Amino acid sequence: MDLVTEITILVLAAFVGFEVISKVPATLHTPLMSQTNAIHGIVVLGGLIVIGYADAPLDYVIGLLAIIFGTINIVGGFMVTDRMLEMFGGKKKNRSDSGEDHE
């Protein structure tokens, strides 16, 4: 493929992705974040494979960037998912509020 075709595909994919994600209701956000975390796990694995077969310095840089960005997205995704689940969960009781003696 030539460069113009690849850029056209990238722009169309970004547009379609934005349109699809913007229509997602808030209740489905947490399950989608979990799937996104799984996808970024594949990105990290791909980065490790690239580094394993790397011959040139550019290959190492691309593999390292894939690992770094994939890891950032995984950690950030789990942090957002955890925060969303806290919003949907009930309030936790303290041990002293439950009426039990722990002496």
N, C-alpha and C positions, 0 to 999 in steps of 0.2 A: 504494500500500500504506500501511496505517497503521503507526504507530510500534511497536505491540505485535507485529505480524507481522514487521517488520524485525528487532526484537530477538530474537524467537524463531528466525528464520533464522540470525542471528549466533551465538546460543548453540549451536544444533544443529551448525552448521558447525565451531565451535571444538571441540565434543565429538567429532565424527566425525574431524576432523583429528588430534586428540590420540590417539585410538584407533588410527588408521591408522599414524601415525608411531611410536607406542610398540611396534608389532609388527615394525618393520623391523630385520633383523639388521645387525650392525656392518659386515659386508662390503659392504652396499649403501649405507652412509651416504655415502661419497664420491661415487658417481654422483648420489645425490639432492641433495647439496650443490651439484653443478654445475648441476643443473636449477633449483635455488632461486636461484642466482646469475643465471641467465638470466631468471627471472621478475622479479627485482628490477631488472634492466636495463630491463625493460618499465615498471616503476614509475618509474624515473628519466626515461625518455622521456615517460611520461604527465605527470610533473611539469613537464617542459619545455614540453609542449603547453599545459598549464593556464596557465603563466606567459605564454606567447605570446598567448593569447586573453583574459588577465585584464583586467577593467575595474574591479574593486573591490579595495581593500586586502586583504580576506579571501581573495580568489582568489590573490593573490601569496603570502600566508602559507601557504595550503594547498599551492600548487605548490612553494614553497621547502621546506616540511617533507617533502613526498614525495621531493624530490631529496636532501635531507640523509639521511633515514632509509633510502632505497634505496641510497645510496652507502655508508653505514655497513654495511648488510647485505651488499652485494657484497664490500667489502674484508674484513669479518670472515669471510664464507663462504669466500673464497679462502685466508685465513690458516688456517682450520680444515681445509680440504681439503688444503693443503700439508702441514700437520702430520700428517694422517692418512696421506698418501702416504709421508711419511718413516718412519712406523711400519711400513708394509708393505714398504718397500724394504730392500735389503741394506746392510751397512755399506760406506762408501766407503773406498777405499784412498788413502793419502797418496802423493804422488809419490816420496818418499824410501823408502817401503815397497815400491814396485814393482820395485826392482832396476835401474832405469834410471839412467844418468848424465846429468845435465843441466848439465854444466859448459861 
